[in-house]
């Protein structure tokens, strides 16, 4: 049975061995756009991510001298803290290795996560199970507690994905070394960041189109306030990601607009249609004029 020695061995391996580059399959997660985002971010010494969600961009990008990420989702922060702990991290890994990809475990996880939040290693385990046993986005959004099951051989297989997740836990732990994790208002955080050359801010706020998916959603004035705060930077490179929306031009005048289209299921895009049908989702990257 794998123990602390195996954990220590794998923790020394390169982060390139990471099979899954996100702590959870978050609603709106940017795993499929990571290459475009990293290219837009460019070289930097100091990295800030005020709305880190699943940390998909952090996990995929090269290390910087200083890295700070932030999110209000307590379960995400608790999970990251747990896998970094020298005792609780290996224990969670061993427990995940023994966990079958079964609907019964997913239902148990849903019940456990519905309980009042307490930052415990046990809850971190159930967060991991619910994240990867459910359909994409079930832990980063409201509702949607559906077990991830395919009735076709097309696409990835959830049980194999779970195996890859287990194999990535130690790489996640290694990548989080030297990373500061905050849990506060992302807009207020942006107000305090020093405007300095070599610094980059990547913002992935809730989408402008209102919905019920987000646990911590934005109102229109939140989007306006964020845009105003980000407009103050003259030396810091700022990259913001959204779904395409007509209000973006007025919110971010002078920002370069990079259109990106990613393939998603209709359900993931909030559209009704044939089960398993795929659509091109219009993502947008907004970049201020600061050269990296």
C-alpha positions as a Python dict, from the first residue, in 0.01 Angstrom:
ca = {
    (1, 'X'): (0, 0, 0),
    (2, 'X'): (146, 340, -96),
    (3, 'X'): (263, 547, 197),
    (4, 'X'): (473, 846, 287),
    (5, 'X'): (781, 712, 102),
    (6, 'X'): (593, 688, -229),
    (7, 'X'): (443, 1032, -166),
    (8, 'X'): (788, 1180, -108),
    (9, 'X'): (926, 1011, -420),
    (10, 'X'): (651, 1135, -649),
    (11, 'X'): (655, 1481, -491),
    (12, 'X'): (1013, 1518, -613),
    (13, 'X'): (913, 1443, -972),
    (14, 'X'): (872, 1716, -1232),
    (15, 'X'): (537, 1891, -1245),
    (16, 'X'): (529, 1797, -1614),
    (17, 'X'): (408, 1454, -1495),
    (18, 'X'): (75, 1610, -1394),
    (19, 'X'): (-199, 1427, -1588),
    (20, 'X'): (-490, 1648, -1481),
    (21, 'X'): (-414, 2021, -1465),
    (22, 'X'): (-703, 2135, -1243),
    (23, 'X'): (-798, 2063, -883),
    (24, 'X'): (-1163, 2027, -986),
    (25, 'X'): (-1365, 2032, -1312),
    (26, 'X'): (-1496, 2379, -1231),
    (27, 'X'): (-1787, 2546, -1409),
    (28, 'X'): (-1619, 2788, -1648),
    (29, 'X'): (-1275, 2635, -1585),
    (30, 'X'): (-1008, 2729, -1836),
    (31, 'X'): (-825, 2397, -1885),
    (32, 'X'): (-905, 2396, -2257),
    (33, 'X'): (-782, 2755, -2293),
    (34, 'X'): (-470, 2729, -2081),
    (35, 'X'): (-226, 2753, -2375),
    (36, 'X'): (-392, 3070, -2506),
    (37, 'X'): (-407, 3226, -2160),
    (38, 'X'): (-44, 3146, -2081),
    (39, 'X'): (63, 3296, -2415),
    (40, 'X'): (-135, 3613, -2337),
    (41, 'X'): (13, 3634, -1987),
    (42, 'X'): (370, 3622, -2118),
    (43, 'X'): (685, 3632, -1907),
    (44, 'X'): (649, 3762, -1552),
    (45, 'X'): (807, 3757, -1210),
    (46, 'X'): (495, 3819, -1002),
    (47, 'X'): (160, 3645, -1068),
    (48, 'X'): (-180, 3731, -922),
    (49, 'X'): (-503, 3540, -985),
    (50, 'X'): (-795, 3695, -791),
    (51, 'X'): (-1055, 3437, -906),
    (52, 'X'): (-856, 3115, -929),
    (53, 'X'): (-1140, 2859, -922),
    (54, 'X'): (-993, 2519, -1006),
    (55, 'X'): (-640, 2668, -1037),
    (56, 'X'): (-622, 2529, -1392),
    (57, 'X'): (-416, 2823, -1520),
    (58, 'X'): (-177, 2815, -1224),
    (59, 'X'): (-122, 2440, -1266),
    (60, 'X'): (-47, 2476, -1638),
    (61, 'X'): (178, 2782, -1638),
    (62, 'X'): (551, 2801, -1559),
    (63, 'X'): (649, 2901, -1206),
    (64, 'X'): (714, 3265, -1120),
    (65, 'X'): (914, 3420, -837),
    (66, 'X'): (595, 3518, -652),
    (67, 'X'): (253, 3359, -708),
    (68, 'X'): (-68, 3447, -525),
    (69, 'X'): (-412, 3303, -599),
    (70, 'X'): (-746, 3381, -439),
    (71, 'X'): (-1094, 3230, -424),
    (72, 'X'): (-1396, 3256, -194),
    (73, 'X'): (-1486, 2886, -227),
    (74, 'X'): (-1399, 2737, 112),
    (75, 'X'): (-1387, 2377, -8),
    (76, 'X'): (-1132, 2458, -275),
    (77, 'X'): (-900, 2631, -28),
    (78, 'X'): (-946, 2350, 226),
    (79, 'X'): (-860, 2088, -37),
    (80, 'X'): (-545, 2274, -145),
    (81, 'X'): (-437, 2309, 217),
    (82, 'X'): (-498, 1940, 284),
    (83, 'X'): (-293, 1806, -6),
    (84, 'X'): (-6, 2035, 96),
    (85, 'X'): (1, 1896, 450),
    (86, 'X'): (280, 1639, 508),
    (87, 'X'): (43, 1414, 707),
    (88, 'X'): (-303, 1476, 562),
    (89, 'X'): (-185, 1493, 199),
    (90, 'X'): (-48, 1135, 188),
    (91, 'X'): (-351, 1013, 387),
    (92, 'X'): (-594, 1164, 135),
    (93, 'X'): (-394, 1013, -151),
    (94, 'X'): (-404, 666, 5),
    (95, 'X'): (-779, 694, 66),
    (96, 'X'): (-841, 807, -292),
    (97, 'X'): (-640, 510, -420),
    (98, 'X'): (-879, 278, -235),
    (99, 'X'): (-1195, 453, -361),
    (100, 'X'): (-1389, 280, -637),
    (101, 'X'): (-1553, 493, -903),
    (102, 'X'): (-1904, 415, -783),
    (103, 'X'): (-2232, 606, -775),
    (104, 'X'): (-2278, 518, -407),
    (105, 'X'): (-1960, 708, -315),
    (106, 'X'): (-2076, 1008, -518),
    (107, 'X'): (-2408, 1013, -333),
    (108, 'X'): (-2222, 990, -2),
    (109, 'X'): (-2003, 1282, -110),
    (110, 'X'): (-2305, 1495, -199),
    (111, 'X'): (-2453, 1439, 146),
    (112, 'X'): (-2124, 1521, 318),
    (113, 'X'): (-2063, 1839, 120),
    (114, 'X'): (-2420, 1955, 191),
    (115, 'X'): (-2334, 1966, 562),
    (116, 'X'): (-2221, 2296, 718),
    (117, 'X'): (-1868, 2377, 606),
    (118, 'X'): (-1580, 2279, 833),
    (119, 'X'): (-1221, 2291, 702),
    (120, 'X'): (-1128, 1929, 775),
    (121, 'X'): (-922, 1669, 583),
    (122, 'X'): (-1229, 1443, 573),
    (123, 'X'): (-1430, 1712, 396),
    (124, 'X'): (-1140, 1764, 153),
    (125, 'X'): (-1165, 1396, 57),
    (126, 'X'): (-1540, 1420, -6),
    (127, 'X'): (-1484, 1741, -206),
    (128, 'X'): (-1241, 1551, -430),
    (129, 'X'): (-1489, 1266, -479),
    (130, 'X'): (-1785, 1492, -557),
    (131, 'X'): (-1571, 1700, -792),
    (132, 'X'): (-1456, 1415, -1013),
    (133, 'X'): (-1744, 1166, -976),
    (134, 'X'): (-2003, 1423, -1080),
    (135, 'X'): (-2060, 1595, -1410),
    (136, 'X'): (-1829, 1886, -1480),
    (137, 'X'): (-1888, 2184, -1257),
    (138, 'X'): (-2095, 2024, -979),
    (139, 'X'): (-1875, 2156, -695),
    (140, 'X'): (-1806, 2502, -834),
    (141, 'X'): (-2174, 2571, -897),
    (142, 'X'): (-2518, 2539, -744),
    (143, 'X'): (-2710, 2217, -787),
    (144, 'X'): (-2637, 1973, -1066),
    (145, 'X'): (-2569, 1673, -843),
    (146, 'X'): (-2555, 1417, -1122),
    (147, 'X'): (-2321, 1119, -1130),
    (148, 'X'): (-2085, 1127, -1429),
    (149, 'X'): (-2193, 834, -1644),
    (150, 'X'): (-2158, 783, -2019),
    (151, 'X'): (-2386, 565, -2230),
    (152, 'X'): (-2155, 581, -2531),
    (153, 'X'): (-1793, 495, -2594),
    (154, 'X'): (-1734, 840, -2742),
    (155, 'X'): (-1523, 1081, -2540),
    (156, 'X'): (-1332, 1022, -2220),
    (157, 'X'): (-1429, 761, -1965),
    (158, 'X'): (-1499, 895, -1613),
    (159, 'X'): (-1345, 599, -1429),
    (160, 'X'): (-1019, 637, -1622),
    (161, 'X'): (-1026, 1010, -1555),
    (162, 'X'): (-1052, 934, -1181),
    (163, 'X'): (-740, 721, -1209),
    (164, 'X'): (-558, 1014, -1371),
    (165, 'X'): (-681, 1246, -1096),
    (166, 'X'): (-534, 1019, -828),
    (167, 'X'): (-205, 1015, -1015),
    (168, 'X'): (-202, 1396, -1021),
    (169, 'X'): (-261, 1465, -650),
    (170, 'X'): (109, 1457, -562),
    (171, 'X'): (195, 1678, -860),
    (172, 'X'): (-68, 1930, -745),
    (173, 'X'): (91, 1932, -401),
    (174, 'X'): (434, 1992, -551),
    (175, 'X'): (308, 2273, -777),
    (176, 'X'): (151, 2455, -482),
    (177, 'X'): (489, 2492, -311),
    (178, 'X'): (566, 2862, -278),
    (179, 'X'): (211, 2965, -376),
    (180, 'X'): (14, 3195, -146),
    (181, 'X'): (-359, 3114, -131),
    (182, 'X'): (-604, 3380, -16),
    (183, 'X'): (-980, 3370, 41),
    (184, 'X'): (-1120, 3721, 13),
    (185, 'X'): (-1297, 3958, -225),
    (186, 'X'): (-1114, 3942, -556),
    (187, 'X'): (-1195, 4301, -650),
    (188, 'X'): (-1066, 4435, -318),
    (189, 'X'): (-750, 4231, -372),
    (190, 'X'): (-693, 4396, -711),
    (191, 'X'): (-720, 4737, -546),
    (192, 'X'): (-415, 4659, -331),
    (193, 'X'): (-183, 4506, -592),
    (194, 'X'): (120, 4722, -668),
    (195, 'X'): (141, 4849, -1024),
    (196, 'X'): (487, 4726, -1118),
    (197, 'X'): (675, 4601, -1423),
    (198, 'X'): (709, 4223, -1433),
    (199, 'X'): (372, 4173, -1263),
    (200, 'X'): (75, 4007, -1430),
    (201, 'X'): (-286, 3977, -1315),
    (202, 'X'): (-507, 3709, -1467),
    (203, 'X'): (-877, 3753, -1386),
    (204, 'X'): (-1143, 3494, -1460),
    (205, 'X'): (-1452, 3648, -1297),
    (206, 'X'): (-1807, 3511, -1322),
    (207, 'X'): (-1955, 3552, -1668),
    (208, 'X'): (-2158, 3861, -1753),
    (209, 'X'): (-2461, 3655, -1858),
    (210, 'X'): (-2660, 3592, -1541),
    (211, 'X'): (-2724, 3238, -1435),
    (212, 'X'): (-2759, 3019, -1129),
    (213, 'X'): (-2438, 2820, -1172),
    (214, 'X'): (-2202, 3026, -958),
    (215, 'X'): (-2187, 2994, -581),
    (216, 'X'): (-2030, 3342, -566),
    (217, 'X'): (-2183, 3535, -855),
    (218, 'X'): (-2137, 3895, -977),
    (219, 'X'): (-2399, 4164, -1018),
    (220, 'X'): (-2359, 4418, -1301),
    (221, 'X'): (-2202, 4672, -1065),
    (222, 'X'): (-1941, 4411, -963),
    (223, 'X'): (-1831, 4374, -1325),
    (224, 'X'): (-1817, 4754, -1360),
    (225, 'X'): (-1618, 4790, -1038),
    (226, 'X'): (-1369, 4522, -1142),
    (227, 'X'): (-1318, 4685, -1483),
    (228, 'X'): (-1261, 5023, -1319),
    (229, 'X'): (-1005, 4881, -1076),
    (230, 'X'): (-817, 4698, -1352),
    (231, 'X'): (-803, 5012, -1568),
    (232, 'X'): (-562, 5178, -1321),
    (233, 'X'): (-269, 4953, -1411),
    (234, 'X'): (-6, 5113, -1635),
    (235, 'X'): (295, 4886, -1570),
    (236, 'X'): (121, 4561, -1478),
    (237, 'X'): (-4, 4335, -1756),
    (238, 'X'): (-373, 4247, -1711),
    (239, 'X'): (-551, 3956, -1880),
    (240, 'X'): (-925, 3904, -1828),
    (241, 'X'): (-1135, 3614, -1958),
    (242, 'X'): (-1509, 3616, -2026),
    (243, 'X'): (-1767, 3463, -2252),
    (244, 'X'): (-1839, 3697, -2541),
    (245, 'X'): (-2081, 3973, -2435),
    (246, 'X'): (-2175, 4308, -2597),
    (247, 'X'): (-2095, 4499, -2275),
    (248, 'X'): (-1727, 4404, -2284),
    (249, 'X'): (-1628, 4686, -2520),
    (250, 'X'): (-1770, 4953, -2289),
    (251, 'X'): (-1632, 4786, -1977),
    (252, 'X'): (-1279, 4743, -2114),
    (253, 'X'): (-1212, 5021, -2369),
    (254, 'X'): (-860, 5007, -2506),
    (255, 'X'): (-808, 4641, -2416),
    (256, 'X'): (-706, 4408, -2697),
    (257, 'X'): (-976, 4149, -2763),
    (258, 'X'): (-869, 3794, -2847),
    (259, 'X'): (-1150, 3564, -2961),
    (260, 'X'): (-1115, 3200, -2861),
    (261, 'X'): (-1354, 2920, -2941),
    (262, 'X'): (-1353, 2603, -2734),
    (263, 'X'): (-1559, 2290, -2784),
    (264, 'X'): (-1800, 2221, -2498),
    (265, 'X'): (-2112, 2017, -2444),
    (266, 'X'): (-2442, 2198, -2482),
    (267, 'X'): (-2518, 2126, -2117),
    (268, 'X'): (-2192, 2289, -2008),
    (269, 'X'): (-2287, 2600, -2203),
    (270, 'X'): (-2632, 2613, -2050),
    (271, 'X'): (-2803, 2516, -2375),
    (272, 'X'): (-3070, 2260, -2435),
    (273, 'X'): (-3018, 2004, -2703),
    (274, 'X'): (-2923, 1653, -2791),
    (275, 'X'): (-2742, 1476, -2509),
    (276, 'X'): (-2368, 1480, -2570),
    (277, 'X'): (-2396, 1738, -2850),
    (278, 'X'): (-2098, 1973, -2879),
    (279, 'X'): (-2094, 2343, -2960),
    (280, 'X'): (-1827, 2608, -3010),
    (281, 'X'): (-1830, 2830, -2701),
    (282, 'X'): (-1718, 3192, -2771),
    (283, 'X'): (-1458, 3275, -2505),
    (284, 'X'): (-1281, 3612, -2505),
    (285, 'X'): (-947, 3722, -2362),
    (286, 'X'): (-909, 4094, -2289),
    (287, 'X'): (-551, 4221, -2259),
    (288, 'X'): (-434, 4569, -2162),
    (289, 'X'): (-154, 4730, -2359),
    (290, 'X'): (131, 4652, -2117),
    (291, 'X'): (410, 4449, -2277),
    (292, 'X'): (508, 4141, -2073),
}
